[in-house]
């Protein structure tokens, strides 16, 4: 999968929707997308019901992201937050993610008590400390194609030039892709691409500091990856809210039936035939239970 991911980003700007669980990842794949993104916020909010402030452990993220990676046949990129510690912990993180079938990860330059990239009040670690983490990540990977993405949050802490300087240092430390978080205009996206020669990742999250540029617009600016980390989660939560309000008011879900996946559509997504003797298809062990 890592080699495939590298091939895909060489071809142009790859749109990568975010999944907060394995079923969403399967739907992303079913709709024709060639890669899946797993955000720290998506796992924290969707799986644990907590804010995106670094509360999940490496073991928890690895397990949840592993479910997603095993559920699809496309590359999966995972948000590794700060790497779960210093260089020694980053090495463990890379190995754990590789073992889980992940194709790449990104590490950010915030302190351990991190915050969402589009909020104020963030604190960065030093450039030298971040480059040490990146060198550890590069050295730890067994597959040389496993993608190491360096995220810098400097734009919303210092200024644009500081973000560029950090990105240049991270490139020299061996990062494969640079992720400039929270750029504030199309001009900033354009200028960043002119001055940083590595492949770039753009975060098209809603309600943040960055303009919502389309994939063709980002491709024209020189970006190779565009993530949509929480879009599916936000839409799903809004739909669930509407259903629950309707159920509370009317005491039935009948009016919502046409807005659901049918039982058969869900089984098709899961590649499940209730009449078959085994799952997944081709397995030899019979089902147990009813």
C-alpha positions in Angstrom: 0.0 0.0 0.0 2.7 2.6 0.7 4.2 2.1 -2.8 0.7 2.5 -4.3 0.1 5.7 -2.3 3.4 7.2 -3.7 2.3 6.3 -7.2 -1.1 8.0 -6.7 0.3 11.3 -5.4 2.8 11.5 -8.4 -0.2 11.5 -10.7 -1.8 14.7 -9.4 -3.8 16.0 -6.4 -5.3 13.0 -4.6 -8.6 13.7 -2.8 -8.7 11.8 0.5 -11.9 11.8 2.5 -11.7 11.2 6.2 -13.1 8.1 7.9 -13.9 7.9 11.6 -14.7 4.1 11.5 -14.2 1.2 9.1 -17.7 1.3 7.6 -17.2 4.9 6.5 -13.9 3.9 5.0 -15.6 1.1 3.0 -18.1 3.7 1.8 -15.3 6.0 0.7 -13.7 3.2 -1.2 -17.1 2.1 -2.7 -17.6 5.7 -4.0 -14.4 5.5 -6.0 -11.8 7.3 -3.8 -8.3 5.9 -4.0 -7.2 6.5 -0.4 -8.6 7.1 3.1 -7.6 9.5 5.8 -8.0 8.9 9.5 -7.9 12.1 11.6 -7.1 12.2 15.2 -10.2 14.4 15.7 -12.4 11.8 14.0 -11.2 9.0 16.2 -11.3 11.1 19.4 -14.7 12.6 18.7 -16.4 9.6 17.0 -14.9 6.6 18.9 -14.2 8.0 22.3 -16.5 11.1 22.5 -13.7 13.4 23.6 -12.1 16.5 22.1 -9.0 16.5 19.9 -6.4 17.3 22.5 -4.2 14.2 22.4 -6.2 12.0 24.8 -6.1 8.7 22.8 -3.0 6.5 23.3 -0.9 5.1 20.5 -2.4 1.7 21.2 -5.9 3.0 20.9 -5.2 4.9 17.7 -3.3 1.9 16.2 -6.2 -0.4 17.0 -8.9 1.8 15.6 -6.9 2.8 12.5 -6.0 -0.9 12.0 -9.7 -1.8 11.7 -10.0 0.8 9.0 -6.9 -0.3 7.1 -8.0 -4.0 7.1 -11.5 -3.1 5.9 -10.4 -1.5 2.6 -8.1 -2.2 -0.3 -6.8 1.3 -0.7 -4.0 3.1 1.2 -4.8 4.6 4.6 -3.1 7.7 6.0 -3.3 8.3 9.8 -3.0 11.4 11.9 -0.3 10.5 14.5 -0.7 13.7 16.4 2.7 14.5 18.0 4.0 11.0 17.5 3.1 10.1 21.1 6.3 11.4 22.5 9.9 12.1 21.6 12.1 10.3 19.0 12.1 7.0 20.8 8.3 7.0 21.0 8.0 8.1 17.4 10.0 5.1 16.3 7.5 2.9 18.1 4.6 4.7 16.5 6.0 4.2 13.0 6.5 0.5 13.6 3.1 0.0 15.2 1.4 1.8 12.3 3.3 -0.2 9.7 2.3 -3.4 11.5 -1.3 -2.3 11.4 -1.3 -2.0 7.6 -1.2 1.8 7.4 0.5 3.4 4.4 1.6 6.7 6.0 1.3 9.0 8.9 1.7 12.7 9.8 3.4 14.1 12.8 2.8 17.7 14.0 5.1 20.1 15.7 2.9 21.0 18.7 3.6 20.1 22.3 2.1 16.9 23.7 -1.0 18.8 25.0 -2.0 19.6 21.4 -5.0 21.4 20.0 -7.0 21.3 16.8 -4.9 22.9 14.1 -7.4 25.6 13.4 -7.8 26.8 17.0 -5.8 29.5 18.8 -3.7 28.8 21.8 -1.3 26.3 20.3 2.3 25.9 21.5 5.0 24.5 19.2 8.1 22.5 20.1 11.4 23.7 18.8 12.4 23.1 15.2 15.4 20.9 16.3 13.1 18.8 18.5 10.7 18.2 15.6 13.5 17.4 13.1 14.8 14.8 15.6 11.3 13.2 15.6 11.3 13.2 11.8 14.7 11.6 11.5 13.6 8.9 14.0 10.5 8.3 11.9 12.4 7.9 8.7 15.0 5.6 10.3 12.3 3.4 12.0 10.3 2.5 8.9 10.9 -0.9 7.5 9.2 -0.2 4.1 11.0 2.8 2.5 7.8 3.7 0.7 5.9 4.2 4.0 5.0 7.9 3.9 6.3 10.3 6.5 4.3 13.6 6.4 5.5 16.5 8.5 2.8 18.9 9.6 3.7 22.4 10.8 1.2 24.5 12.9 3.5 27.5 12.7 1.3 29.7 10.5 -1.3 30.2 13.3 1.3 30.6 16.0 4.0 32.8 14.4 3.7 33.8 10.8 3.9 32.6 7.2 7.7 32.9 6.9 8.2 30.9 10.1 6.0 28.2 8.7 8.1 28.1 5.5 11.4 28.0 7.5 10.1 25.1 9.5 8.9 23.3 6.4 12.3 23.6 4.8 14.0 22.2 7.9 11.5 19.3 8.0 12.2 18.5 4.3 15.9 18.4 5.1 15.3 16.0 8.0 13.8 13.5 5.5 10.1 14.1 5.4 8.4 12.9 2.3 5.5 15.3 2.3 4.9 18.7 4.0 1.5 19.5 5.6 1.2 23.3 6.2 -1.7 23.6 8.6 -4.1 26.5 8.7 -2.9 28.6 5.7 -5.2 31.5 5.5 -5.6 32.4 1.8 -5.3 31.0 -1.7 -2.3 33.2 -2.1 -0.6 31.6 0.9 -1.3 28.1 -0.5 0.2 29.3 -3.9 3.3 30.8 -2.3 3.9 27.8 -0.1 3.9 25.6 -3.2 6.3 27.9 -5.0 8.9 27.8 -2.2 8.7 24.2 -0.9 9.6 21.7 -3.5 8.4 18.5 -1.7 4.8 17.2 -2.3 2.3 19.1 -0.2 -0.8 18.2 1.6 -3.7 20.6 2.0 -6.3 20.3 4.8 -9.8 21.3 3.6 -11.5 21.1 6.9 -14.7 23.1 7.4 -15.2 26.0 9.8 -11.4 26.6 10.0 -8.9 29.3 9.0 -8.3 28.0 5.5 -10.4 28.7 2.4 -12.2 25.7 1.0 -10.4 25.2 -2.3 -11.5 22.5 -4.7 -9.2 19.6 -5.7 -8.7 21.0 -9.2 -7.8 24.4 -7.6 -5.3 22.8 -5.3 -3.9 20.7 -8.2 -3.3 23.9 -10.2 -1.5 25.4 -7.2 0.8 22.4 -7.0 -0.6 20.3 -4.1 -0.6 16.5 -4.3 -3.0 15.6 -1.5 -6.2 17.1 -0.2 -7.7 15.7 3.0 -11.3 16.2 4.1 -10.9 15.0 7.7 -14.2 15.6 9.4 -16.7 16.2 6.6 -18.3 12.7 6.7 -18.4 12.8 10.5 -20.1 16.2 10.6 -22.6 15.3 8.0 -23.4 12.0 9.7 -23.8 13.6 13.1 -26.2 16.2 11.7 -28.2 13.5 10.1 -28.3 11.5 13.3 -29.4 14.7 15.2 -32.3 15.2 12.8 -33.4 11.5 13.2 -33.3 11.7 17.0 -35.2 14.9 17.0 -37.9 13.4 14.8 -38.1 10.2 16.9 -38.4 12.3 20.0 -41.2 14.4 18.5 -43.1 11.7 16.6 -42.3 8.5 18.3 -41.4 6.7 15.1 -38.6 6.7 12.5 -41.0 6.1 9.5 -40.4 9.5 8.0 -36.6 8.8 7.9 -36.7 5.5 6.1 -35.9 6.9 2.7 -32.8 8.6 4.1 -31.2 5.4 5.4 -29.1 2.7 3.8 -31.3 -0.3 3.4 -30.4 -3.6 5.1 -29.3 -4.9 1.7 -27.3 -1.9 0.9 -25.4 -2.2 4.2 -24.8 -5.9 3.6 -23.5 -5.1 0.1 -21.1 -2.6 1.6 -19.9 -5.2 4.1 -19.7 -7.8 1.4 -21.9 -10.0 3.5 -24.3 -12.7 2.3 -26.5 -14.0 5.2 -27.0 -17.2 3.2 -23.3 -18.0 2.8 -21.5 -20.4 5.0 -18.6 -18.2 5.7 -17.4 -14.6 5.9 -15.4 -13.0 4.4 -16.1 -14.5 1.0 -13.7 -17.4 0.4 -13.2 -18.2 4.1 -13.5 -21.8 5.0 -14.6 -21.5 8.6 -18.4 -21.7 9.1 -20.2 -19.0 11.0 -21.2 -19.7 14.6 -24.3 -18.3 16.2 -27.3 -16.8 14.5 
